[in-house]
Amino acid sequence: MRQQVGDGVTVALPATRRRARWIRTDTILSILVLSPSIIAVAVFVYGFIAWTGYISLVRWNDVLPDYSFVGLSNFERLFQTDRFLIDLGNILLFTVLFLTESIVAGFLLAVFLDQRVKAEAVFRTVYLLPFAVSAIVTGVAWRWLMNPGSGINLLFAKVGLGFIHSNWFADPKFGIMAVTIAASWQMSGYVMALYLAGLRGIPAELREAAQIDGAGPLALYRYVIVPLLTPVTLTALVILGNIAFRLFDLTASMTSSGPAYADDTPAFFMLQTTFQSNHFAQGAAIAVVMLIMSGCLIVPYLLGMRSEVES
């Protein structure tokens, strides 16, 4: 590349200057291309999060806005509400069971497919199919399957296992646990895909070395494979944990709140508080609590990933 310096005289630009000019051009183009997305995320994600946090600190609990600052009064009232305390217990129980069921089932399915079984593509498609189904469709289907008078109970009766009869989500003591069955059925295929990718990424030499040292199948998985899959497990925990904390559509289509709020969740409570009762500040407080719960999973994970990258 040449540059005119005057009187028709041109000189060749040094390679470093040409490279710097290209870098500046690429940087400007990258900023122009990404700026609409950055602005949209800043406004419609972080801007609305900040607005929700502000609304949770004012007295807007009627149709007409009231921006009188009340501090943490909405949160104090929220944690004195019996329904919200029940919801917290429900969502914590749901999270523990949902994570356990999905991770165990997904890992076992991945181990099965990792054996290079015949028609692996067919099995993989079948396992992943529930993940492609929306949560609303899943909830409607499992609502019929868990209907006390039909579905699974009818099948049990037909095969002579009527003594296993259960009220499923209609049982105040078993309600939220029944919902975890539907949720784990939908997400176990996704976890299977994560673990299968992790298993296929483990070098065959490590397995062969462990087997030469006398490790059996159980010891191989316990001391070699499972520790190597720790990053996959942490990723699955974070993703599934956030899905659990914002659980709404599955319970809304299956049971709503259930008997005695047995199947109620903070997200469903927030919907009714905000858009049915017009208690916007109280609903915003519920949303902030849900955000903090999700942050308790995401922030440590991101900090751990950052430390690994820096090291």
Buried (B, 14 or more C-beta within 10 A) or exposed (E): EEEEEEEEEEEEBEEEEEEEEEEEEEEEEEEEEEEEEEEEEEEEEEEEEEEBBBBBBBBBBEEEEEEEEBEEBBBEBBEEBEBBEBBBEBBBEBBEBBBEBBBEBBBEBBBBBBEEEEEBEEBBEEBBEBBEEEBEBBBEBBBEBBBBEEBBBBEBEEEEEEEEEBBBBBBBEBBBBBBBBBBBBBBBBBBBBBBBEBBEEBEEEEBEEBBEEEBEEEEBBEEBBEEBBEEBBBBBBBBBBBBBBBBBBBBBBBBEBBBEBBBBBBBBBBBBBBEEEBBBBBBBBBBBBBBEBBEEBBEEBEEEBEEEEEE
